[in-house]
Amino acid sequence: MYVGRRAGFEIGKTVAILGLGPIGLLVLQVAKAKGATNIIGSDIYPKRLELASRLGATRIVGASKGNTVDAVMEFTEGKGADIVIEAAGSTVTTQQAIRSASKGRTVVLVGWVNEPEVPIDIQTIGVRELDVKGMFRYSNVYPEAINLLGSGRVDTASLITHSFPLAQVVDAFELASRRKDEVIKAVVEV
């Protein structure tokens, strides 16, 4: 998928994913399919951490219980991750993503922060010579995405935690917004 191209997933890379909602969990699977050796997943919700572990995360970090940056640095023996994906869409994880990357490596901002501006540590970006990349659209990747799904290397069914008939679409949206600790992906069946 497009994030894989922007990030440069390759065999042997260490990838840290901050935010394990549906997008972060899909990114995890793509990183694994592309050969990432070590995948660190971080989130505040235990259900998402459990699923990340089942989907192939090498290490999971309960972000509400500890410092994500410290955990990434400990796991990488102080170097930081080769590729850091911010998929939570929060100011805190955006800042942590920059501090979790190894020198000369890549940070991809996938999650959308509600504010148009986020304070970031420009000195860390400069001193570590980080490549910070943004993402907005997923164009021209459908054949690759279909291939990953068809081959079984990406499992979207495991992300669906709740299913609703069309008549209950409002209930689906309410549950998804109120119970983020329980809902990974709620779908509305037509």
Secondary structure, DSSP 8 states (H G I E B T S, - for coil): -HHHHHHT--TT-EEEEE--SHHHHHHHHHHHHTT-SEEEEEES-HHHHHHHHHTT-SEEEETTTS-HHHHHHHHTTTS-EEEEEE-S--HHHHHHHHHHEEEEEEEEE-S--SSS-----HHHHHHTT-EEEE-----S-HHHHHHHHHHTSS-SGGGEEEEEEGGGHHHHHHHHHH-TTT-SEEEEE-
